Amino acid sequence: MDSPKKRKPINRRIREQIIEYSLFFTAITSILVMVLIFFFLIRESLAAFSVVGVSSLLFGMKWHSAGNTFGMAPIIVGSIMVTLLALVINIFVGVPLAIYLSELAGPRGRSILKPAIELLAGVPSIVYGFLGVLILVAYLEKSFDMLTGRSILAGAILLGIMFIPALTTICEDALRAVPKEFKEGSLALGATHWQTVRRVTLPAASSGIIAAVVLNVGNIIGETMAALLVVGNVARLPSPIFDIFDPSAIFTSVIAGEMGEVPHGSIHYHALFAVGFVLLAIVTVLNISADLVRDAIQKKFGRY
């Protein structure tokens, strides 16, 4: 018979193999799920691409479901404008807030701000959308004498505010991951605290900050309910093209607003899946580009 001392290493190896195989299965499953999502979207959108045409569907200037006219240009333009404006708000508030929390805030200030930010991150998007309709849309309508406050600007402001907590949390983690030796070496050479933050900490944490920004691009462009309530969901090009006070539509608002009433198997049905496929393709390209940029920065400054 095997002694207890011999059985223990065998049992430990078995447990380690089980854990290893479980982790491998989880990784393979996540890849398969992603492949299946792409396969399903491509299969359901092929009919729209073949009937309407790839160029007409992607670059057509009108989206009018009642007339079977499906051009995504207004949706793409609206999504880009809302995302870029929201990202500007997101970065100009979230990154400085992360710098303050990680480098400048005292224990008392951090103990108050950190839980407040985490609490904001847990607020459901529908609550943000409801408050946006009651407060933001009404304010814009009165202040700028608009026919309706639902607009590109309203969507950008709401989505920019919504994802500040997520950006702040990830950026703060990236800043705190920078080794203390970097900061101490800079201070020892005579640099001030702010010079150390600007010339040492931020460059060293830039890969994590870029990852946070790109992640938030995906969050902003993929948000549904809040955007649906405040952006207007009118699939037309702004006139003039950069008029942020016009109502518009984004990928998710079109899908959420029209999928519930569309006949199954119709061209409209397949066109909405084509919208979802384009959205997923854009987010995938953004993620791959961010990984390449992050790897290039990490080679220069180190992996922090």
C-alpha positions in Angstrom: 0.0 0.0 0.0 1.1 3.6 -0.7 2.0 5.6 2.3 0.1 8.8 3.1 3.2 10.8 2.2 3.3 9.3 -1.3 -0.5 9.9 -1.8 -0.2 13.6 -1.0 2.0 14.5 -4.0 -0.2 12.4 -6.3 -3.4 14.1 -5.1 -1.7 17.5 -5.5 -0.8 16.8 -9.1 -4.3 15.6 -9.9 -5.8 18.8 -8.4 -3.3 20.9 -10.4 -4.2 19.1 -13.6 -7.9 19.6 -13.0 -7.4 23.3 -12.4 -5.1 23.5 -15.5 -7.7 21.7 -17.7 -10.5 23.8 -16.3 -8.7 27.1 -17.1 -7.9 25.8 -20.6 -11.5 24.8 -21.2 -12.6 28.3 -20.0 -10.2 30.0 -22.5 -11.3 27.8 -25.4 -14.9 28.4 -24.5 -14.5 32.2 -24.6 -12.9 31.9 -28.0 -15.6 29.7 -29.3 -18.3 32.0 -28.1 -16.7 34.9 -29.9 -16.4 32.9 -33.1 -20.0 31.8 -32.8 -21.2 35.4 -32.3 -19.3 36.5 -35.4 -20.7 33.5 -37.4 -24.3 34.2 -36.3 -24.1 37.9 -37.2 -22.4 37.2 -40.5 -25.0 34.5 -41.4 -28.0 36.8 -40.5 -26.6 39.9 -42.2 -25.5 38.2 -45.5 -29.0 38.6 -46.9 -28.9 42.4 -46.3 -25.5 42.8 -47.9 -26.4 40.7 -50.9 -29.8 42.4 -51.6 -29.0 46.0 -50.7 -25.3 45.8 -51.6 -22.3 46.3 -49.5 -21.5 49.9 -50.6 -25.2 50.9 -50.5 -25.7 49.5 -47.0 -22.5 50.9 -45.6 -22.4 54.3 -47.3 -26.1 54.9 -48.2 -27.3 58.3 -47.0 -30.8 57.3 -45.9 -32.1 54.8 -43.4 -35.9 54.5 -43.9 -37.2 51.1 -42.9 -40.8 51.8 -44.1 -39.5 52.3 -47.6 -36.9 49.5 -47.4 -34.1 52.0 -47.7 -31.1 51.0 -45.6 -28.1 53.1 -45.6 -25.8 53.2 -42.6 -24.0 56.5 -43.2 -26.3 58.5 -40.8 -25.9 55.8 -38.1 -22.1 55.6 -38.5 -21.7 59.4 -38.5 -24.0 59.8 -35.5 -22.1 57.0 -33.6 -18.7 58.6 -34.3 -19.8 62.0 -33.3 -21.4 60.9 -30.0 -18.5 58.6 -29.2 -15.8 61.2 -29.8 -17.6 64.0 -27.9 -18.3 61.6 -25.0 -14.7 60.4 -25.0 -13.4 64.0 -24.8 -15.6 64.5 -21.7 -14.5 61.1 -20.4 -10.8 61.7 -20.7 -10.7 65.3 -19.5 -12.5 64.4 -16.3 -11.6 60.8 -15.7 -7.8 60.9 -16.2 -7.1 64.0 -14.0 -9.4 62.4 -11.4 -7.3 59.2 -11.5 -4.1 61.2 -11.2 -5.5 63.1 -8.2 -6.6 59.9 -6.4 -3.4 58.0 -7.0 -0.8 60.7 -6.6 -2.2 63.7 -4.8 -5.2 62.9 -2.6 -4.7 62.4 1.1 -6.1 59.4 2.9 -9.2 61.2 4.0 -10.0 62.6 0.6 -9.4 59.3 -1.0 -11.6 57.5 1.5 -14.5 59.8 0.4 -13.9 60.0 -3.3 -13.1 56.4 -4.0 -16.4 54.9 -2.7 -18.4 57.7 -4.3 -16.8 56.9 -7.7 -17.4 53.1 -7.2 -21.0 53.9 -6.3 -21.5 55.9 -9.5 -20.1 52.9 -11.5 -22.8 50.7 -10.1 -25.8 52.9 -11.1 -27.8 51.1 -13.9 -27.7 52.7 -17.3 -31.5 53.1 -17.5 -31.3 55.3 -14.4 -28.7 57.5 -16.1 -31.0 57.6 -19.2 -34.1 58.5 -17.1 -32.2 61.4 -15.4 -30.9 62.5 -18.7 -34.4 62.8 -20.1 -35.7 64.7 -17.0 -32.7 67.0 -16.5 -30.2 67.1 -19.3 -32.7 67.0 -22.3 -34.9 69.6 -20.6 -32.0 71.9 -19.8 -30.6 71.8 -23.4 -34.0 72.4 -24.9 -34.6 75.5 -22.8 -31.0 76.8 -22.8 -30.4 76.5 -26.6 -34.0 77.1 -27.7 -34.1 73.6 -29.4 -37.2 71.9 -30.8 -36.2 68.9 -28.7 -33.3 68.5 -26.3 -32.7 64.9 -27.6 -29.6 65.4 -29.7 -26.0 64.3 -30.3 -24.8 66.7 -27.6 -27.2 65.2 -25.0 -26.1 61.7 -25.9 -22.4 62.7 -25.7 -22.7 64.4 -22.3 -24.7 61.6 -20.8 -22.4 58.8 -22.1 -19.3 60.8 -21.2 -20.5 61.2 -17.6 -21.7 57.6 -17.3 -18.3 56.0 -18.0 -16.1 58.4 -16.0 -16.0 56.0 -13.0 -14.9 53.1 -15.2 -12.1 55.1 -16.8 -11.0 56.6 -13.5 -10.8 53.2 -11.8 -8.7 51.5 -14.5 -6.4 54.5 -14.9 -5.8 54.7 -11.2 -4.9 51.0 -11.1 -2.4 51.6 -13.9 -0.8 54.6 -12.1 -0.5 52.7 -8.9 1.1 49.8 -10.7 4.2 52.0 -11.6 7.1 50.9 -9.3 7.9 53.2 -6.4 11.5 53.1 -7.4 10.7 55.1 -10.5 9.1 57.9 -8.5 11.7 57.8 -5.7 14.5 58.0 -8.3 12.9 61.0 -10.0 12.4 62.8 -6.7 16.0 62.0 -5.6 17.3 63.7 -8.8 15.5 66.9 -7.8 12.3 66.7 -9.7 9.1 68.1 -8.1 6.1 65.9 -7.4 4.2 67.2 -10.4 7.3 66.8 -12.7 7.6 63.2 -11.5 3.9 62.6 -12.3 4.1 64.2 -15.7 7.5 62.9 -16.9 7.7 59.5 -15.1 4.5 58.1 -13.8 2.2 59.0 -16.7 4.6 57.7 -19.4 5.2 54.5 -17.5 1.4 53.9 -17.0 0.5 55.1 -20.5 -0.2 51.5 -21.8 -2.8 51.0 -19.0 -4.3 54.4 -19.6 -4.6 53.7 -23.3 -6.2 50.3 -22.6 -8.7 52.1 -20.3 -9.6 54.7 -23.0 -10.1 52.0 -25.7 -12.2 50.0 -23.3 -14.4 53.0 -22.7 -14.7 53.6 -26.4 -16.3 50.1 -26.6 -18.5 50.9 -23.6 -19.7 54.2 -25.1 -20.4 52.9 -28.6 -22.1 49.8 -27.2 -24.3 51.5 -24.7 -28.0 51.1 -25.5 -30.7 52.3 -23.1 -29.3 55.6 -22.0 -28.4 56.5 -25.6 -31.8 55.5 -26.9 -33.6 57.8 -24.4 -31.6 61.0 -25.1 -30.0 60.8 -28.6 -33.3 61.1 -30.5 -33.0 57.9 -32.6 -33.5 59.8 -35.8 -31.4 58.1 -38.5 -30.4 61.1 -40.6 -27.3 63.1 -41.2 -26.9 66.3 -39.2 -27.3 69.5 -41.2 -24.7 70.9 -41.3 -22.7 67.7 -40.8 -21.1 68.9 -37.5 -24.3 70.2 -35.9 -24.2 68.5 -32.5 -27.7 70.0 -31.6 -29.4 67.8 -34.2 -31.0 64.5 -33.1 -29.3 61.4 -34.5 -29.1 57.6 -34.1 -26.3 55.3 -33.1 -25.8 51.6 -33.7 -27.4 50.4 -30.5 -30.3 52.8 -30.5 -31.3 51.7 -34.0 -31.2 48.0 -33.1 -33.0 48.5 -29.8 -35.6 50.8 -31.2 -36.5 48.8 -34.3 -35.8 45.1 -33.6 -39.0 44.6 -31.5 -41.3 45.5 -34.4 -39.5 44.0 -37.4 -40.9 41.0 -39.2 -38.6 37.9 -38.8 -36.7 37.1 -41.9 -37.4 40.4 -43.7 -34.7 42.6 -45.3 -35.2 45.0 -42.4 -34.5 42.2 -40.0 -31.3 41.2 -41.7 -30.2 44.9 -42.1 -30.4 45.3 -38.3 -28.1 42.3 -37.9 -25.8 44.0 -40.4 -25.7 47.0 -38.1 -24.8 44.7 -35.2 -22.0 43.1 -37.3 -20.5 46.5 -38.3 -20.6 47.6 -34.6 -18.9 44.4 -33.5 -16.3 44.7 -36.3 -15.5 48.3 -35.3 -15.0 47.3 -31.6 -12.8 44.4 -32.6 -10.6 46.6 -34.7 -10.3 49.1 -31.9 -9.3 46.4 -29.4 -6.7 44.9 -31.8 -5.3 48.4 -32.5 -5.2 49.2 -28.8 -3.2 46.0 -28.1 -0.7 46.9 -30.8 -0.2 50.4 -29.4 0.0 49.1 -25.8 2.6 46.6 -26.8 4.7 49.3 -28.5 4.5 51.6 -25.4 5.3 48.7 -23.1 8.5 47.9 -25.0 9.6 51.5 -24.6 8.7 52.1 -20.9 8.4 48.6 -19.5 5.4 46.4 -18.7 3.5 48.2 -15.9 
